């Protein structure tokens, strides 16, 4: 599988990282994000949304599980946060399959819980952060 690696020295570097990921991973539209709390998963998704022309402000759907954003071209982008999901059954009950198996972009934080799904053509993004703003981002696609 192809991989990309980035070393980011400040949080603002995530915009350029997001652009490179979208460019290199075409035509894939499902992105699974992994990383500890505060690593920059939500911030990276905000960068993706901005680049894809989302009109509204994007924010983490920790309590609602899913946000749908509308782009300038009237397409939908999904942002899921599975932090509060503990088992695969809960993910199925929340009907996340509806977001996973269509043609729209879908960005999923805390994606470990859905590892049992057979998702074709996904991009896995692993973010590690240290105590400064330095981040290491590995993309597997």
C-alpha angles and dihedrals in degrees: 000000000000117000137194125199128198133183111203122194099192137020092250089066088074091083092063090042091053091050092051092048094050091047096048098041100052127169094020116107106179116084124184115198124203129182144107123284109290095018093123105262095135092042091052090050089051088055091050090050093049091050092048092053103255109178099202129059112268123223138166114283093211094145100031094042093217139043125190117208126193119222130213088261091053095251122132128241121196125215116189127186111193096179093117095046112099103177139027089246090062091052090052091048089052087055095233089156087079088065097041102053106049133080100260126102112268125188116191126194119201090018095168091097094063097050088117092067116095098230115179122214100007128160115221116207120192117191124190122183131190128205092279121056092273114125135182115210123192120187123195116189 
